[in-house]
Amino acid sequence: MTELKTARLLLKHLDDRDKYRLVELLSVYEVAQNLTRVPHPYTLSDAEDWLARVKENPFNLSIFLNDKLIGGVSLRDRQDSSYELGYWVGADYWGQGFATEAVGGLLNFAYLQIRPLVVVANVYKENVVSSKVLRKLGFTATGEGEVFSLPRQVWVPTFTYRYKA
């Protein structure tokens, strides 16, 4: 089981004990609205489905601060020699650099195993903070598009970013 330590965080796979906390964090609409594939409202059944899938991917980790779940970060294989980045942090933890730290930790870990490492990310145009996180970590804007937002049930305009190491 993968465990990564950063300066303040522990990145590791979720286990069954974390499912209620996962529901608590992702049930906040302000968090869910910035995500693409997370249903809203987020239910215990959704968390159990996620737990069943999460162990299949060594790059699909949760973010813990002082042994408490605060978010998630993942790289999903796009089967074109690149990976799609996804991440989120609970609303109470916004603005403290946790997303930048967690994504940086995962990118460093992935780079040790995958070379070249090519990562893409889509960010809702209105999510200025998430765009700043990616730029801080060396991502460059490559275009614009749209993705379907499951929690919003609409297509949302996005910026596309790319990272190569």
N, C-alpha and C positions, 0 to 999 in steps of 0.2 A: 504494500500500500504506500502510495506516494505521500510524503510530507516534506514541505519546503518551509524554511524559516527565513523571514526577512527581518528588518530591523525591529518592527513592532508586531508582526503578524505571523500566523501559522497558516499555511495553505495545505489542505488535506481533503480527502474524500469524506463526504457525509456518511453518517451511519444512522441507524433507526432512531437513536436518541435525539437526533437533531430535527426530526420532521415537524414537530410542533413549532419550533422556533422559525423554521423555514416558512411555514404558513403565516406566522405572525408578521414576518418581515415583508413577504411578497403580497400580503393582503392589503398593504398600503398602496392606494391607487397612484400616488405620486411616484412610487418606485416602479410599479408595473407599467405605467404609461410610457416609460422610456425603453421598455423591452419589447422585443418582437414576438417571441414564442411563448410568453408566460400568460396563461389565462387569468382573467379577473372576473369575479373574485377567485382567489387562489385557495383551493380546498385541501383537506387532508388527503383525499384521493389523488390529487395532483402531486402532492409531495411524495406519496408512496410510489407513484409511477416514476417520478424523477429518481428516487432512490434506487429503484430497480435498474435504471439505465446508467446511472452515473458511474458505476464501478467498471463499465466497459471501456472507459477512456481515461488513460493515465494523465491527460491534460485537462481534465474536468474536475476542478477543485473548488472547495469552499474556503471562505476567508474567515479566520477566527482571530479575535482580539481578546487576550486574557481568557482563553478557553470558551469564548462566547461567539457563536455564529453571527457574523455581521454582513456577509455577502457571498458572492461567487465569481469565479473567473474560469474561462475555458477556451480551449482551442479545439475546433471541430475540423476534421479532415474534409477538405472539399474535393478530394480525389482528382485534383489537377496539379498536384505538387505544391499546393498552398493550404493554408489553414484559415478558418474564420474565427476571429476573436469575439468573445462575448464576456461581459462583466456587469456587475451591479453591486451596489452597496446600500444597505438599509438607510432610510432617511435620517435617522438620528446620528449617522456617521458621515454625512456629507460634509465636504469642505475641510477635511482633515488630512487629505493626501493618501487615504487608504486605497483608493482605486489605482492611483499611479503606482504605489508601492506593490500592490498585489499583481497588477499586470506586468510590471517590470520583473518581479520575481518569477512569474510563469514564463515570460519570454527568455530569461536567462537560463532557466531549467530546460526549456524546449530546445534552445540553441545547442546545448551540450549533446543532444541526441539527434537533431535534424539539421543537416547542412546541405544546401543553403536553406535557411528558414525564411519562408515567405508567408506573411500574414496579411489578411485583409480585414477591414472592419467597416460596417455601415453605422453611421450616427445620424439620428434625426437632426435635421437642420436647426431646429429650435434648441437642441441640447448643446449649448455652447460649452458647458463645463466638460462634457465628455470629449468634445473636439480638442479642448486644451490638454486633457489627459493624454490623448494620442500624440499630439504634437510634441509634448514634453518628452515622450518616449522614443521619438525619432520617426514616427509615421508621417507620411506625406499625403496630401490630398491628391486624388487621382481622378475624381469625377463626381457626378451627381446621379441620383436615381430615386427609386421608390421601393419601399418594402411594405408588406401587409403587416399591420400591428394587430396581433391577436387580442390584447386587452382593449384596444380602442375600436377594433372592428372597422378600420379604414386603412387606405393606403396613405403612407406618410413619406414626404420628401426627405431624402437623405444625402449626406456627403459620404463618399467612399474614400477610405484611407488605405495605404499600403505600407508595409514594413518589410525590409529585407536585411538579413544578417548572415 
